[in-house]
Amino acid sequence: MGYAIAEAALARGHEVILISGPVALAAPVAAHTIHVISAAEMYAAVEGQISKKVDAGIFCAAVADYRPLTIADQKIKKSGESRMELVLEKTADILGCARDEMAFTGTLVGFAAETNNLEKHARHKLTTKKCDLIIANHVGTSETGFDVDENELHLFYPDGHSKKLPCQTKALLGEKVIEIIEKLGDAGA
């Protein structure tokens, strides 16, 4: 979805900085692409770019909320134990830090990839992350979300209204999302 939005923004004449984790897609040629591996690298890249003259931040990556507390420097071999416990720690909340810690003042758009209670979780994220728009979608289905070319999006705004963009290609949804974000930016100007 992020690559489709980047393509749509480029097609409408916008400058695009694409910060991307590992994916099996080719980055749009005209985008300034920064490749990252970890959530920490993504945080650092966003922090380094968002302080520049950025009109809109579109946070659509599904960054891991947790990471292993310790990372082995070599393969962990099987032992005689029947189970192993893994201790996790929270990763930095990139979207949640945009307004306060990164001092971003542009149009802030977040994504919410949800498996249940889509509206409840999306509205909570909209408020707590101080977004101008949250775009939510159901993941974990074979028809929409990750690893498929189609998606269905639910848009939630701070004034309480919402809008549904029906299932269609991510390319078409990307175009519609950019048009909506342009209008948000115009309204705030």
C-alpha positions, 0 to 999 in steps of 0.5 A: 500500500505504501508503494502504491501511495508513493507512486500516486503522489509522484504521479500528481507531482509531489516530491516523495521520500520513501522510507522502506523496510525489506519488501519484494517490490521495486521502489518508485524510481523518482522517489528518494528511497531510504532502505531500512532493516529494523524498527530502530533504523526506521525511527532514525530515518523518519526522525532525520527526514521529517524535520525537513520541509515535509508537508505530509507524513504518511505512516503506513508501514506495519512496524513491529511493536516488539523486538527481542530483548537480546539478539544471539550472535550465533545460531541458537541450537536445540537443547534438551528443553522442550520449550524456550522463552523469548523476552521482548521489549517495545520498539519506539512508537514512530507515529506516536513520536511524530508530533511531540518528540519529532515536532512534526506540524504537517498533515499526519496520516497513520495506518492501522492494520487490524485483525479485530475491532477495526473502528475502535482501535483506529479511533483510539490510534487517531486520538493518541497519535494526534493524527489528521487521518487514520486509514485502517484495514483488516489484515489477515484475510486472503482478499485484502491487506498484505501480499495481495494487490487489492485492499479495502480502506476505512478512513477515520477523521478527528471530527468523528466522521468516517468513510469507506473506500471499497475493495479495489487495487492498491494503485487506485486506492493510492490515488484516492488517498493522495487526493484526500490528503491533498484536501486535508493539507489545503484545509489546514493551510 
